[in-house]
Structures are given as structure tokens and as C-alpha cells.
Amino acid sequence: MGLAGILAWGTWRDLRPFPATLRPQGSALHKAQFLDRNGIPLSVTYTQPWNIHDWLPLHEIPTLLREAFLESEDRRFYTHGGTDWIARGHAVFQNLRAFKAVRGASTITEQVVRLFQPRPRTFWSRWMEGWEAGRLEKMFSKPEILEFYLNQVPYARQRRGVLQAAHLYFDRDLDTLNSRETLALAVLVRAPARLDLQDGAREIEKPLQRLAEHLHRKGRMSHAAYDDARHAPWSLAESRLPVDAGHFVRYVSSAGSGSADDAPDPPAAEEIPPRHGASSSVRGTSSDSPCRRR
């Protein structure tokens, strides 16, 4: 068997299947979430493998944010077949010239492959990601892939997706962010383990300004939005639940997972004080309790 045959066999051996849909659903994928009688969450967890509750359809994600991700992460997203060989060639040249890895050139499709099929960062894994990106684009449309990516891209503090990131850093929805805050969401994904706005914004300032300049020069950002991206202030805020029901949620969780003898005493009503006008009628686990779980 020649070298080409060995390479083809190894590639076929390491190919992994993709799910039938890009919308992760099912109780096996996430932990139970407790809601009050009005559907307001009493608990939030970010330890589950996928973003289930904060999913936005592509048309509800602001145009500027979509354009910022495409400019920052994958400029030829709508023209390549999964792998951008031009960008890969440029990356190889830059890495050889710098004698170290300074550019990765992974497309958005390849990043989606990596979310489904995490592998060690080796030459072979990059080879497999290229092949699997091509398979993924034959299974799903470009808008489906982009929608999945924007809802699942990792951020700091175990957040996934642009909506969770907006809530984490600004405690607001995407359509309320100014241009500067919007572009920040596209820059932070470059190194989510290192870049965290809560630890300071200085490190993302230069790449944010370069991104704004590129978008403005290409006519994908208005002059007013460009000026906003350069000079608008940050409005950071820590996201908090409308009601502090931590004691109650832990009581219900322990009561449901073990025997009644092992469960702690239920908390008194004053241990879960309401905030922001939320109902304070959550009191116990009887059949007529206003608390429900999903």
C-alpha cells in the first residue's frame, strides 16, 4: 500500500459521525432548570455541554455582530467549501516566517467541527477537521452552520454563545448593545480562556479597533457605528437572577435525588427574598407549589 493509500485509510478510519440536526435538544443534554409559576428561572447552570436555553435564530442576531464574526473569524465563509485553503496557505507562510504558530486560519465550519469532535491540536487533527468540515457543509446550509456557531461559540466562565456572553458582561440583550460592546463579543472568542472583560478591556482594545476599521473600510459599518465603536464607553454589569432562590433549589434537588430522610429541611420564605418585582410565593415542594422544573 502506497503513502496515498495509507493516508486515505487513516482518514477514513478517523472520520466521526455528525448529529442529524444542529439544534441540540433532549433531557440527556442538560440539567433540569427550575422556574417559578411565571416561567422566571430560579436556577442557571453553565456546566452542561451545550447552550440549550439561550438559543437565538440567525435572523434575531444583529447584522453588525454577524458581520463582525465573519470579518474576524472567516472572511470567505460563504464561498469556501468548509476549508479556506487560501487562508491556510497564508497561515503556514506566517508561521514559518515567525518560527512559531501565530495564525491558525480555522474557518467557522472547522470550528464547529472542533466543537463536535474535540481533538488534540496536531497536524493530523487539522487534516481531519478539513475533511469533516467539507462533510458538514454537505449536510447543512451555511446559515444553519453560522447560527449554530454563534449560539455555541465558547466564552470565559463556561458561557456559550453570543447571548450568554452579552448577559455575562453587560446583563443586556444583543439588540441593546452599542457598536463597541457588539464588536467586543467577536474579539473575545479569539482566546476565551485568557480574554475576560470582567478582568479588564485593555487587551482587546487594539484588535477591536482594527476590526472596526476593516468593517468601516469595507462599507459594512456606518460612520456613526464606527465612531461609536471608537469612543462609546463600556457599560459592564454582572448578570444576576431575578430572585435569589439558591437554598430552595438545592433543597428540591436533594429531595428529588435521594430519600426524604436525607433531604435538608426546607428553607423559610425569608431565605429567598424577591428582587426586581419577582414573586415571593415560592415556599415548598407541595403539589400546588408555584415552582416547576424543565
N, C-alpha and C positions, 0 to 999 in steps of 0.2 A: 504493500500500500504506500503510495507516494505521500509527500507532505500535504498536498491539497486534499487527499482523501482523509488523512488523519485530522486535518483542520475541520473538514466538513463533518466527520463523525463526532468530534468533540463538541462542535457547535450544536449538532442535533441532540446529543446526549444531555447538554446543559440547558436546553430550552425549557422554559417553565410555562404552565398554562396561565391565562388571564381569566378573571371572572366574566360572567355573561353580561354584566352591567357595571357601569362606573358609579352607580349610586349605592354605596354600602348601606344595607338595611338588615334587619333581623336582630332579635334579642341576644343572640350569641355574640354580637359585635360590641355591645355596650352595656354598661352597668345601669341599673334602674335609676331613674330620676324622680324625685319626689316633687309633687306640685300641690298647691293649695286649691281650694274649690274654684278659683278664678283662673287656674292654669298658670299661676306665677311660680317659677321654680323655687323650691326650698333648698335644693342641693345642686351643686355643679361639680363634676369631676373631669379632670383633663388627663387621666391615666389610661383611658381607653385608646385602642389603636387607631381609630378613625374619628373624624369630625362628623357626628351624626345630627346633632340638634341645631347647628348654626350654618346650615347649607343655604346658599343663595343661587338661584338660577342665573345664568350668564347675563341675561338682559337686565337684571337688577344690580349688577356690579357696575359702578360708574365707568364711563368711557375712558376718562383720564387714567384711572387705575389700570384698566386693561391695556391701554396704550403704553403705560409706564412699564408694565411687566414684559410686554413684547419687546420694547426697546432695550430693556435691561437684560433680559434673560434669553431672548430668541427672536432676533430681528427678521429672520426668514421663516418664521413658524408656518405661515400659510403657503409657502412654496416648496419646502423640502418634504421628503417622504418619511420623516422620522429622525433622520440624522443629517446635520448640516456639515457636509464634507468640506465646504469652503472654510467655515469657522474652525473645524478640526485642523485643517492644514495650517491656518494662521496660528492656532494654539501650539501646535508642535514646533513651529518655527520660533515662536516667542519663548517657549520653554527651553529649547536647545540653546538659544542665544543667552538666556539668563542662567543656564546650568541648574535650573530648579523649576518646579511646577508653579507657574504664575497665572495660568489661564486654563480653564477646564473645557469650555465650549460645549457643555451638555445642553441639548435642546430641551424645551419644555416636555416634549414627549419622552425623551430619555429620563428626565427627572421623574416623570410619572412611573415609568418602568422601575426606577430605583425605589419608589415608594412601595410598589407591589412586590418587588424582588430584590430586597437589600442584599448586597454582596460586599466583600472586601474591596477596597479601591485599588484594583490592579489593572494591568493592561488587558488581561483576559476578561475581566468584568466589563470594561469599556467596550470590548469587542462584542460581548453578548448583549449589552444594552443597546448597541446599534442595531443588531438583528431583531431584537424583541421590540424596539421602537417601530421598526417597519411593520411587524406583525400587528402591533397595537393600532397603528393608523389604518390598517385594512379592516379592523374590527369596529372602530369608532370614528366618528367625524371629528374634524378639527374643533368645532365649538364644544363638543362633548368632552374632549381631552382638556381643553382650556378651562372649562367650567370645573372639572374635577380638580385640576391643578390648583386653581385659585381658592378652592374650598378645602384643600388638604395640605397645601404647602406648609412646612414646619416653621414655627417661630420659637422664640425663647419661652421658657416657663411652660413647656409642654402644650402650647397653643398650636392649633392647626387652622389654616385658612385665614383669609383677609378679614372676615367679620370678627372672629375671635381676637385677632390682633388689634383691630380697631377698638374693641371693648376693653382689651387689656391695657392699652396705652392711653386711650382718650375717653373711654367709657361713653362712646357715642357710636351711632351707626355710620356706615360708609358715606351716605349722601350728605352728612353734616360736616365732613372733614374739609378743611381748606386744602389748597393745592400742595402746600408744604407737607402737611400731615399725610396726604394721599401718596405722594412720592416716597415718603419715608417707609411706607409699607412695602414698596417694591425694592427698596435698598436693603432693608433689614434681613431679607431672606438669603442674602449672599453669604452670611455667616451667622446663622441663628444662635449658635452656641456662644458666640462672642459678642454679638451686637444686641443690645437691650436698651431701649430708650429710657427705661427707669434708672439705668446706671449712668446716663448722660448721652447727649446728642452730638458731641464734638466729633466723634469718629465717623459719623455718617454724613457730616456736613459737605465735604468735598465731593463724594460720589453723588449726593443728592443734587448739588448744583450742576454737576456735569450732565446728569440725567435730564434736568430741567432745560439746559442749554440745547441738548440734542433734540428733545421733543419740540422746543420752540423753533429751532432752525428748520426742522422738517415740516413745520406747519401743523403739528399735532397737538399744540398747546397755544392758546391765545396769548396775546401780550399781557392781558390783565392777569391770567392764571400764572404766567411766567413771573410777573412782578410779585404776585402773591407767594409763589414758591421761594423767591429770593428773600423776602422781607417779613412775611407773616410770622407772628410769634407761635411758639408751641403752646398747646393747651392740654398738658398732660393731666390725667386723672385716673385714679385706681378704680377698677371696676368692683362693685360690691353688689351682693344680693339685696333685693328689696326688703327682706326680713331675715333676721338672724335666727334661724331655726336649727342650728347645729346640734344642740342637745337632743331635740326632738327627733331629728333624722337618725342620729346614732342609736337612739332608743328603739325606733321602729326597725332599723336594720338588724340590730342584735336580736330583737324579739322574733324577727322573721327567719333568722338563720340558725337559731338554737332553740332550746327548750324554754318554757316560760320561767322556770326556776333560775335559769342562767341570765335572764334579761335584767337590766338595771331598772330601778324604779323610774316611772315616767316623770318627766320634768314638769315642774309647775309652770303655769301660764306666764308668770313674770320672767321666766328664763328665756322667753322668745319674744322680746319686745318688738313691736312693729316699727318700720321706718318707711318713709315716703308714702304714707297713706295705705300701706298694706294691711289686710285684715289680720286681726289678732285672735281669731276664733279657733286656731289650731290648738287642741288641748289633749288629745289622746288617740287611741287606736281602736275605738269602738266602731261598729258598723256604720254609724252615721257621722263618722269623722269627716271634716271637710278636706282632709288630706288624701291625695291619691298618688299613685306612682305609675310611671310609664317606662 
